Amino acid sequence: MTHATPHDFLLDHRCKSYPLTATPCLASELAQKNWNVLADDLAYPLAVLRRSALAHNLAWMQDFAHRKGVDFAPHGKTTMAPALFAQQLQAGAWGMTVATVFQLAVAVDAGARRIILANQLLADADLDGLRMLLEQHTGLRVWFLVDSPAQLALVEDWAARRGFDGRLDVLLEMGIPGQRTGCRTLEDAITLAQAMARSSAVRLGGLECFEGGVARCDTDHDAREITALVRRVTDVARACDAQGLLPQGEVLVTAGGSAVFDLVIPMLRMQGLSRPVRGILRSGCYLTHDHGSYKRFLAQVEQREGLDHSLRPALEVWALVQSLPEPGLALLSCGRRDISYDTEMPIPARLARRSLRTAEEAPAGWKITALNDQHAFLRFDPAGVAPCVGDRVALGVSHPCTTFDKWRWMVLVEDDWRVTGAIETFF
């Protein structure tokens, strides 16, 4: 066995879809086995990441942020894969985004030293964990969100009880009525910023919001609603600036999920403050993209930006056609335990006939109509192209986050379906 490389890990019979008869190996040794997905060398279902699409998406989004004059801190919650975090940082990401202290620790281990924790912190265990990481890693900067005086009071109480004499970096979160966390009004935001300025436990670093909750995949609606959010955040920033509540150095302004990230760029390039602004985009699902909801949203981004092409789907779950119990119905060996279904059913993307090492696009009329824990119901026109028992079907996903969290590992493949590596996830 060769020496383990960074982010390497052991693969053996405890890893779902790793062959029980195969000898254990490090992920870095996987290519030596000369396995191919379409040779049925691994068990089904099998989560697959295409290297070429990953590399394309990594470069495309980093270039998009650079062209727009903003920085990029991709959201790690999508993949929770340190090897992919490291690639994002090496590609030029300013930092990483996470949602919990557990995710924060994974990002720190992957090498991130500027991290936006895009969530509220207030529990003792979380604040203790943040303090420990800051003390253990010289140069680490972490900003978490505050959206209420009640939360701020709990942070201050923790600092007093723990004898913490430093100041934690925070961002004031602006929210949207009816949506998730964040201040709802200008008045509430200013009151909170004033309380932060008086606090001995926190240091205000800027403003944050999340626009994705109002997006409807309708450019007129999305542009109108997100422009209103941009205006509200800008009003808060200017009011805080007028009262001297912003930090002495640069002001962080951050937003941007994976659906309508182009529409928040004007806010990230905010003008007219007495302090320099560092705008930070936080998209996460871009890295693997998808075959469903984000594909539809991105088609509108491409129209708004005048792009011929942008991101490519990189994630698929391959399954076996295991039964044709009645005309027009095939049962696939993939279920809720293996693939996303929270946004919509998986999308048949490719068909590889049994014993062939080539894959073609799945027929347009094929549709997954239901999932059990271990099965997918594939409906098709029995008078058209039909699957056979033993065929392989690649299922695309809608919302990749909830496929990643179903796998401890995923294989990396080339465009000819050769297995050349793997990534490990931490959920």
Helices and strands as residue ranges (DSSP letters): E 10-11, E 25-26, G 27-33, G 37-39, E 46-50, H 51-68, E 71-72, H 82-90, E 96-98, H 101-109, E 114-120, H 124-136, E 141-146, H 149-162, E 168-173, H 186-198, E 202-208, G 212-214, H 219-242, E 251-255, G 261-264, H 265-268, E 277-281, G 285-287, H 293-305, E 315-326, E 329-332, E 347-352, E 360-361, E 367-371, E 376-379, E 392-396, H 401-404, E 409-413, E 419-424
